[in-house]
Amino acid sequence: MYFCVFLYFLETSYGRKKPTVSPIAVETAGYIVLAMMHSDPDRYNLASRAIIKWISEQRNGQGGFISSQVRPT
């Protein structure tokens, strides 16, 4: 079930040189991994690894991620 939801993220990120990924997508993917590991770690081991790999590929040049927080200027 969780893996089907994640397929959306894979389809929108792979095959493009510089995909535009929303911070919400990265955060949601993290929560999907948490849910998978909480429910049945053995069953979702490979799927969670694919999601974690995708999350790590979303890091920016400074090692951080896109922020969903509003920063005061």
N, CA and C atoms as a LAMMPS dump frame, in Angstrom:
ITEM: TIMESTEP
0
ITEM: NUMBER OF ATOMS
219
ITEM: BOX BOUNDS ff ff ff
-5.0000000000000000e+02 5.0000000000000000e+02
-5.0000000000000000e+02 5.0000000000000000e+02
-5.0000000000000000e+02 5.0000000000000000e+02
ITEM: ATOMS id mol type element x y z
1 1 1 N 0.82 -1.189 0
2 1 2 C 0 0 0
3 1 3 C 0.869 1.261 0
4 2 1 N 1.82 1.345 0.926
5 2 2 C 2.671 2.527 1.008
6 2 3 C 3.535 2.664 -0.243
7 3 1 N 3.968 1.523 -0.773
8 3 2 C 4.818 1.566 -1.949
9 3 3 C 4.074 2.138 -3.143
10 4 1 N 2.793 1.829 -3.277
11 4 2 C 1.995 2.376 -4.38
12 4 3 C 1.932 3.895 -4.305
13 5 1 N 1.801 4.428 -3.1
14 5 2 C 1.774 5.876 -2.924
15 5 3 C 3.107 6.473 -3.346
16 6 1 N 4.187 5.77 -3.028
17 6 2 C 5.512 6.292 -3.341
18 6 3 C 5.822 6.26 -4.833
19 7 1 N 5.169 5.419 -5.589
20 7 2 C 5.428 5.36 -7.028
21 7 3 C 5.25 6.723 -7.688
22 8 1 N 4.364 7.532 -7.161
23 8 2 C 4.176 8.88 -7.685
24 8 3 C 5.479 9.677 -7.612
25 9 1 N 6.166 9.573 -6.476
26 9 2 C 7.417 10.301 -6.302
27 9 3 C 8.486 9.794 -7.259
28 10 1 N 8.537 8.489 -7.455
29 10 2 C 9.526 7.933 -8.381
30 10 3 C 9.261 8.396 -9.808
31 11 1 N 8.009 8.394 -10.205
32 11 2 C 7.661 8.787 -11.564
33 11 3 C 7.941 10.255 -11.829
34 12 1 N 7.816 11.094 -10.831
35 12 2 C 8.031 12.52 -11.042
36 12 3 C 9.488 12.918 -10.879
37 13 1 N 10.33 12.033 -10.342
38 13 2 C 11.715 12.435 -10.123
39 13 3 C 12.692 11.793 -11.088
40 14 1 N 12.536 10.541 -11.433
41 14 2 C 13.495 9.882 -12.304
42 14 3 C 13.195 10.179 -13.774
43 15 1 N 14.235 10.179 -14.553
44 15 2 C 14.086 10.431 -15.969
45 15 3 C 14.205 11.899 -16.335
46 16 1 N 14.362 12.751 -15.379
47 16 2 C 14.541 14.181 -15.629
48 16 3 C 15.881 14.587 -15.043
49 17 1 N 16.501 15.581 -15.672
50 17 2 C 17.794 16.018 -15.159
51 17 3 C 17.676 16.729 -13.825
52 18 1 N 16.803 17.674 -13.717
53 18 2 C 16.648 18.451 -12.491
54 18 3 C 15.171 18.555 -12.159
55 19 1 N 14.613 17.548 -11.486
56 19 2 C 13.183 17.589 -11.185
57 19 3 C 12.857 18.638 -10.133
58 20 1 N 11.659 19.123 -10.206
59 20 2 C 11.173 20.045 -9.197
60 20 3 C 10.376 19.231 -8.186
61 21 1 N 10.89 19.164 -6.99
62 21 2 C 10.249 18.374 -5.945
63 21 3 C 9.827 19.314 -4.83
64 22 1 N 8.606 19.175 -4.399
65 22 2 C 8.131 20.036 -3.319
66 22 3 C 8.659 19.524 -1.99
67 23 1 N 8.837 20.424 -1.029
68 23 2 C 9.27 19.998 0.296
69 23 3 C 8.266 19.047 0.953
70 24 1 N 7.003 19.203 0.599
71 24 2 C 5.965 18.326 1.155
72 24 3 C 6.169 16.895 0.67
73 25 1 N 6.623 16.727 -0.58
74 25 2 C 6.863 15.384 -1.107
75 25 3 C 7.981 14.693 -0.333
76 26 1 N 9.043 15.427 -0.013
77 26 2 C 10.156 14.853 0.742
78 26 3 C 9.69 14.477 2.155
79 27 1 N 8.947 15.362 2.781
80 27 2 C 8.451 15.1 4.129
81 27 3 C 7.49 13.912 4.134
82 28 1 N 6.6 13.857 3.16
83 28 2 C 5.644 12.758 3.076
84 28 3 C 6.356 11.432 2.87
85 29 1 N 7.379 11.43 2.036
86 29 2 C 8.145 10.206 1.804
87 29 3 C 8.787 9.724 3.099
88 30 1 N 9.276 10.641 3.908
89 30 2 C 9.846 10.264 5.2
90 30 3 C 8.806 9.622 6.107
91 31 1 N 7.613 10.188 6.129
92 31 2 C 6.547 9.606 6.941
93 31 3 C 6.107 8.247 6.412
94 32 1 N 6.161 8.065 5.108
95 32 2 C 5.826 6.761 4.527
96 32 3 C 6.806 5.709 5.016
97 33 1 N 8.103 6.052 5.027
98 33 2 C 9.11 5.111 5.52
99 33 3 C 8.854 4.774 6.991
100 34 1 N 8.554 5.786 7.789
101 34 2 C 8.263 5.53 9.199
102 34 3 C 7.071 4.583 9.371
103 35 1 N 6.036 4.795 8.586
104 35 2 C 4.857 3.936 8.668
105 35 3 C 5.179 2.507 8.232
106 36 1 N 5.991 2.387 7.188
107 36 2 C 6.377 1.062 6.707
108 36 3 C 7.18 0.309 7.768
109 37 1 N 8.118 0.988 8.383
110 37 2 C 8.96 0.345 9.389
111 37 3 C 8.174 0.024 10.659
112 38 1 N 7.193 0.833 10.959
113 38 2 C 6.365 0.574 12.139
114 38 3 C 5.44 -0.622 11.915
115 39 1 N 4.907 -0.751 10.721
116 39 2 C 3.926 -1.806 10.47
117 39 3 C 4.569 -3.173 10.259
118 40 1 N 5.572 -3.268 9.374
119 40 2 C 6.218 -4.564 9.097
120 40 3 C 7.569 -4.331 8.419
121 41 1 N 8.635 -4.18 9.199
122 41 2 C 9.953 -3.862 8.633
123 41 3 C 10.464 -4.896 7.619
124 42 1 N 10.217 -6.167 7.878
125 42 2 C 10.704 -7.199 6.955
126 42 3 C 9.986 -7.134 5.606
127 43 1 N 8.706 -6.905 5.649
128 43 2 C 7.913 -6.863 4.412
129 43 3 C 8.283 -5.671 3.54
130 44 1 N 8.534 -4.513 4.165
131 44 2 C 8.77 -3.291 3.411
132 44 3 C 10.243 -2.891 3.332
133 45 1 N 11.141 -3.812 3.594
134 45 2 C 12.563 -3.503 3.613
135 45 3 C 13.045 -2.914 2.284
136 46 1 N 12.792 -3.589 1.188
137 46 2 C 13.282 -3.114 -0.118
138 46 3 C 12.599 -1.823 -0.546
139 47 1 N 11.311 -1.737 -0.318
140 47 2 C 10.578 -0.526 -0.695
141 47 3 C 11.069 0.672 0.104
142 48 1 N 11.309 0.477 1.394
143 48 2 C 11.781 1.592 2.211
144 48 3 C 13.179 2.032 1.801
145 49 1 N 14.018 1.1 1.389
146 49 2 C 15.355 1.472 0.904
147 49 3 C 15.269 2.348 -0.348
148 50 1 N 14.341 2.02 -1.231
149 50 2 C 14.168 2.828 -2.441
150 50 3 C 13.706 4.241 -2.092
151 51 1 N 12.824 4.353 -1.131
152 51 2 C 12.334 5.664 -0.715
153 51 3 C 13.448 6.461 -0.053
154 52 1 N 14.218 5.812 0.817
155 52 2 C 15.32 6.495 1.494
156 52 3 C 16.359 6.969 0.48
157 53 1 N 16.62 6.165 -0.531
158 53 2 C 17.553 6.571 -1.591
159 53 3 C 17.015 7.812 -2.308
160 54 1 N 15.725 7.802 -2.617
161 54 2 C 15.119 8.949 -3.287
162 54 3 C 15.214 10.195 -2.417
163 55 1 N 14.94 10.053 -1.118
164 55 2 C 15.027 11.195 -0.207
165 55 3 C 16.444 11.749 -0.2
166 56 1 N 17.44 10.878 -0.112
167 56 2 C 18.825 11.352 -0.056
168 56 3 C 19.249 12.039 -1.349
169 57 1 N 18.636 11.695 -2.46
170 57 2 C 18.945 12.344 -3.741
171 57 3 C 18.35 13.753 -3.831
172 58 1 N 17.472 14.094 -2.918
173 58 2 C 16.836 15.406 -2.938
174 58 3 C 17.624 16.462 -2.17
175 59 1 N 18.77 16.087 -1.62
176 59 2 C 19.584 17.033 -0.849
177 59 3 C 20.144 18.115 -1.765
178 60 1 N 20.29 19.308 -1.202
179 60 2 C 20.844 20.414 -1.992
180 60 3 C 22.364 20.446 -1.867
181 61 1 N 23.004 21.437 -2.451
182 61 2 C 24.452 21.533 -2.473
183 61 3 C 25.095 21.692 -1.112
184 62 1 N 24.384 22.226 -0.144
185 62 2 C 24.927 22.382 1.199
186 62 3 C 24.629 21.176 2.096
187 63 1 N 23.995 20.159 1.554
188 63 2 C 23.701 18.961 2.334
189 63 3 C 22.349 18.964 3.004
190 64 1 N 21.599 20.052 2.858
191 64 2 C 20.27 20.136 3.456
192 64 3 C 19.197 19.776 2.449
193 65 1 N 17.978 20.051 2.829
194 65 2 C 16.836 19.76 1.969
195 65 3 C 16.063 21.04 1.708
196 66 1 N 15.131 20.965 0.778
197 66 2 C 14.237 22.08 0.508
198 66 3 C 13.439 22.349 1.779
199 67 1 N 13.256 23.58 2.116
200 67 2 C 12.537 23.908 3.347
201 67 3 C 11.081 24.229 3.054
202 68 1 N 10.233 23.717 3.931
203 68 2 C 8.809 24.075 3.856
204 68 3 C 8.478 25.142 4.885
205 69 1 N 9.479 25.604 5.604
206 69 2 C 9.282 26.616 6.631
207 69 3 C 9.39 28.015 6.03
208 70 1 N 8.603 28.916 6.551
209 70 2 C 8.653 30.305 6.118
210 70 3 C 9.751 30.989 6.929
211 71 1 N 10.645 31.67 6.225
212 71 2 C 11.721 32.372 6.916
213 71 3 C 11.452 33.881 6.872
214 72 1 N 11.479 34.5 8.023
215 72 2 C 11.292 35.962 8.022
216 72 3 C 12.496 36.643 7.405
217 73 1 N 12.247 37.708 6.652
218 73 2 C 13.364 38.434 6.032
219 73 3 C 13.612 39.75 6.711
